[in-house]
Amino acid sequence: MIIVMSPNSTEADLEKVKIKIKSEGLEYHLSTGTSRTIVGVIGDKKAISELEMHCALPGVEKTVRITEKYKLVSREFKQENSVIDVGGVKIGGSQPVVMAGPCAVESMEQLMEAAKAVSEGGAQFLRGGAFKPRTSPYDFQGMAEEGLKMLRQAADKYNLKVVTEVLDQRTVEEVAEYADVLQIGARNMQNFQLLKEVGSCGRPVLLKRGLCATIKEWLNAAEYVMSSGCDDVIFCERGIRTYETYTRNTLDLSAVVAVKELSHLPIIVDPSHGTGRRSMVSPMAKAAIAAGADGLIIEVHPHPEVALCDGDQSLTPVEFNQVMDEIKRMSAILRGE
């Protein structure tokens, strides 16, 4: 349920509503718009029904039931688009944000070269895996904390933010020490204990869509993060598994439009994992921006031919610069400039 406060309501009115919600054993989240404050109420359905019947408090304009199971994520809860500020980089604003870098942190030399390339190309985030979930237990698993330190050092040198994946509850605090945004990978989208843990760690969360997840399952996964205290969630469409085998996954760009209709949260697209083919990254990146995506996450490696993982879908620095030039021109056209 959401409680819509009147435009003329006072801070004292809002405080009484908050006290009333707490007295019923419920939790609340505030959304302050340009003209109204909305209070999202979450908790036991019976207690919410009782609150709804006795919510004739000063300053309350109306109460509205949210029909979907995801509440805080819903566009019903917040009509305005959320813009997530990560140290001055705004995700969900007028300009698309780009996160770029290698699939995995392999060495300081590799990472510094990659960070320099993506920074010069115009990316705002350095991406890279310090912990790698691999299909085979014999594949490269990442450099763990040493890799996190390298990411932070390379990002700081080139004035970039860090986004990297966290694999389990035990390492959330460790990853949060070095990263600006915590990534939840496709295989962990419905690891609910992990979602709750990252939701309470104080960092923005990048939530990738699961391999076979429906859009509503994806939205409900985000609800786990938000209901644990994190307002800053970014969706990432990275392709889903279908019968098609030519591409690594099937990149579902209709999900960008669907998420924009159903939620106020920003969404970015991963054309690298979405296709698994270097030649497809540029056209699908442009298609994602045309569909309304708030940004991209792209794999870039200084020497893809010797990459320890995902070399076939990684762009070279030269190729990345070309993609960035095309995206900038397209974005300007879409903004009518």
Buried (B, 14 or more C-beta within 10 A) or exposed (E): BBBBBBEEBEEEBBEBBBEBBEEBEBEBBEBEEEEBBBBBBBBEEEBBEBBBEEBEBEBBBEBBEBEBEBBBBBBBBBEEBBBBEBEEBBBBBEBBBBBBBBBBBBEBEBBBBBBBBBBEBBBBBBBBBBBBBEEEEEEBBBBBBEBBBBBBBBBEBBEBBBBBBBBEBEBBEBBBEBBBBBBBBBBBBBBEEBBBBBBEBEBBBBBBBBBEBEBEBBBBBBBBBBBBEBBBBBBBBBBBEEEEEEBBBBBBBEBBEBBBEBBBBBBBBBBBBBBBBBEBBBEBBBBBBBBBBBBBBBBBBBBBEEBBBBBBBBBBBEBBBBBBEBBBEBBEEEEEE
